């Protein structure tokens, strides 16, 4: 649905993008992360047709944004970070104006506006001037204008910026709902938002891609993941720890087994290290096969925030590819 190839963009002596490349498939909800000045907004503006790249290409579907800008814009709903709105207009008039600008057929405009209003919860403020609305409702109006023409792709740049926790939860729920039927690129500094809404994360730093993976994989440690288990026997008899250790070491994906705290007599604790594939399903199967009871299974993660800091504190040599 989206393809970026060798994208570079310079503003005078400042190079915002440096050969950026990635693809987004239809139906994905992608978190687009990076520190301030990394090139996120520049990339989004190029995709939306507001900026022209210095070199490289951006494709929406099979169309080159630089060649067929009008057609690609019809496929995209864009909510910029600053959410520009005409504050002196009533919400209903603004949406009608956007429908006309977007060239929504006249016989479909009323229905498209109704759907956008319903999905974004704007019924109670339709007759109000936008300038009278709270920040949360203004963001809802911005999302409504982005989905009004029923685009295949949504590009959302900091959609929850400046909102209170309740407003963030409301907008996050709306983005989740929209993500069930559209391709979404979401740029945000709220990393918990990415973990709860996105199936994939792209991280850029200094205009280059430094990570491309699922959120759960990005929270693995540098040496893989860690699972702590406490086991007992079905019959409550003593454990042969050497035998248990051997059984756990044979679980597919487990790379090492270390001793850990137990929970008393008749139990044993182990720390299992694994690579990039979660071995918990195989672990349960091994427990059943060896007549063991799993009293505790706890998977340890580094935070996405910690991963983000590590990847953007320096300039890694290349992207971490998705498995």
Beta strands, then each sheet from edge to edge (+ up, - down):
strand 1: 2-11
strand 2: 14-24
strand 3: 29-33
strand 4: 55-60
strand 5: 63-64
strand 6: 76-79
strand 7: 153-157
strand 8: 183-187
strand 9: 200-205
strand 10: 208-213
strand 11: 225-233
strand 12: 254-260
strand 13: 267-274
strand 14: 292-300
sheet 1: 2+ 1- 4+ 5-
sheet 2: 6+ 7+ 8+ 3+ 9+ 10-
sheet 3: 12+ 13- 11+ 14-
end
